[in-house]
Amino acid sequence: MTFGSENAAAMPFRLEGKIALVTGGSRGIGAACATALGNAGARVAICGTRVRELDGEHFAFRADLSSKMGPQKAIATVLDRFGRIDILVNNAGVFDMTDFPEVTPEHWNRIHALNLRAPFFLAQHAAEAMKAEGGVILNMSSIAGQMGGAVGNPAYPSSKAGLIGLTKALARRLAAWNIRVNCIAPADIETEMTADWPEDLRARLIAATPLSRFGTVDEVSHAAVFLCAPAASYITGQVLAINGGAFMA
């Protein structure tokens, strides 16, 4: 047994030479995932409605993924810039606090267009580019998709549950091309959005969590790197719950 013999490029958690696209990567979990993938050696493209400055190895661009052609254009933008795509992180999503009786078809369509339809078509176009050498698709679901949402619009947990089903379907379909597809289902994570939630709501959610706190974006992004890295090369079609014990399947 020999310790310390691997160089950085050969280590199972490194992503040198890989090209990654993170949707919704301007803030929150998406920004943390983009940063973590870049720190692991990948060259990262970020798309979203906000664009932030990145260094020369990485780039960001605006994209309306809820539009009909948005997903195809996003993948084409990455291919034009880097010539390939190895990792797709479907993180972009929208949350709506509209209560059940007030939900309209417009609410429903807006949420499902970004949370479920866009990941499908992003995966469709990314998989075509990954066929030759394989790749990784990572979908960002939610504890709400596993147990129903505690608050907000029921369209949100239904879209996130659909994303779990999509993950499993794509994992079976794309395995022949060595494209792995997995899913992360976070619970309540400290972000700009959850920071604005009422204190009584935050207290209720924390009380329902065995670890008695919200998670951090780094705890999600580190898991994302693992699932995208060679260390997870025999993992596909799985849902990794990051929820402090709030839901135990």
MOTA-V407701 format. One line per field, one symbol per residue. ss: DSSP state (@ for helix, = for strand, . for the rest). phi: phi as a letter, one per 40 degrees, with the letter a starting at -180 (. if undefined). burial: 1 if it has 24 or more other ideal C-beta (glycine too) atoms within 12 Angstrom, else 0. A space follows every 50 residues. Layout:
BEGIN
ss: ???
phi: ???
burial: ???
END
This chain:
BEGIN
ss: .......@@@........=====....@@@@@@@@@@@@...======.. ........====.......@@@@@@@@@@@@@....====.........@ @@..@@@@@@@@@@@@@@@@@@@@@@@@@@....======...@@@@... ...@@@@@@@@@@@@@@@@@@@@@@@@.========..=..@@@@...@@ @@@@@@@.......=.@@@@@@@@@@@@.@@@......====.......
phi: .bbgccccccccbcbdgcbbbbcgccafcccccccccccchccbbbbicb bbcbcccbabacaccccdcdcccccccccccbgaabbbbcbdabbbcdcd cccbdcddcccccccbccdccccdccccccdcbgibbbbbcadcccbgcc agccccccccccccccdcccdcccdcbfbcbbabbcccbcbdcccccdcc cdccccccbdcfaccbcccccccccdcccddbcbbagbbccbaggcbbc
burial: 00000000000011100111111111111111111111111111111110 00000001111110110001110111110011011111111111111000 00000011011111111111111111101100011111111111110011 11111111111111111001100100101111111111111001001000 0100110110000111101111111111110100111111111101100
END
